[in-house]
């Protein structure tokens, strides 16, 4: 059974990032390990002449974007931090943890409710709280705007 799609554009974006967490992490690791081109000259005019220093600066900077499945993901490291914070928050409560795990594994709400013995209204409430927290974390990381 296919899951229902969220109406809110921001929630759909967050769910996409959670579902593709492993690919994003692999793309970030690949981008960090790849050999970069010539060092960029900063706008101030002073260039870094030592390659080790240039590499250290590149590794210290946050990645602007990576490609995942042909789609550009902006600020991937921020997304990974948001996903980690949401997982940590959901891990504090067993029902939230199970709903989160099963939701992003692809299970439908009926099978989830039956497996963890909760009512569909409880599932909906828990999922709503999880989504609210996801949006709050993404806003805090300046990844989405709510208005």
ChimeraX attribute file (.defattr): number of C-alpha atoms within 10 A of each C-alpha:
attribute: neighborCount
match mode: 1-to-1
recipient: residues
	/A:1	9
	/A:2	8
	/A:3	11
	/A:4	8
	/A:5	10
	/A:6	12
	/A:7	8
	/A:8	9
	/A:9	12
	/A:10	19
	/A:11	18
	/A:12	14
	/A:13	14
	/A:14	20
	/A:15	19
	/A:16	12
	/A:17	20
	/A:18	21
	/A:19	15
	/A:20	14
	/A:21	18
	/A:22	13
	/A:23	15
	/A:24	23
	/A:25	17
	/A:26	13
	/A:27	19
	/A:28	21
	/A:29	11
	/A:30	12
	/A:31	16
	/A:32	15
	/A:33	10
	/A:34	9
	/A:35	9
	/A:36	11
	/A:37	6
	/A:38	8
	/A:39	16
	/A:40	10
	/A:41	11
	/A:42	9
	/A:43	7
	/A:44	6
	/A:45	7
	/A:46	8
	/A:47	12
	/A:48	14
	/A:49	10
	/A:50	9
	/A:51	11
	/A:52	10
	/A:53	12
	/A:54	17
	/A:55	14
	/A:56	10
	/A:57	13
	/A:58	15
	/A:59	13
	/A:60	10
	/A:61	8
	/A:62	12
	/A:63	16
	/A:64	11
	/A:65	16
	/A:66	21
	/A:67	15
	/A:68	19
	/A:69	11
	/A:70	7
	/A:71	8
	/A:72	11
	/A:73	17
	/A:74	14
	/A:75	17
	/A:76	24
	/A:77	18
	/A:78	18
	/A:79	23
	/A:80	18
	/A:81	14
	/A:82	25
	/A:83	20
	/A:84	14
	/A:85	16
	/A:86	22
	/A:87	18
	/A:88	12
	/A:89	15
	/A:90	21
	/A:91	15
	/A:92	10
	/A:93	10
	/A:94	11
	/A:95	17
	/A:96	19
	/A:97	19
	/A:98	16
	/A:99	22
	/A:100	19
	/A:101	16
	/A:102	16
	/A:103	17
	/A:104	15
	/A:105	10
	/A:106	12
	/A:107	15
	/A:108	15
	/A:109	21
	/A:110	13
	/A:111	12
	/A:112	19
	/A:113	18
	/A:114	11
	/A:115	11
	/A:116	13
	/A:117	11
	/A:118	13
	/A:119	14
	/A:120	14
	/A:121	10
	/A:122	12
	/A:123	20
	/A:124	14
	/A:125	12
	/A:126	18
	/A:127	17
	/A:128	12
	/A:129	14
	/A:130	20
	/A:131	20
	/A:132	13
	/A:133	17
	/A:134	23
	/A:135	22
	/A:136	17
	/A:137	20
	/A:138	24
	/A:139	15
	/A:140	12
	/A:141	14
	/A:142	12
	/A:143	17
	/A:144	17
	/A:145	11
	/A:146	10
	/A:147	3
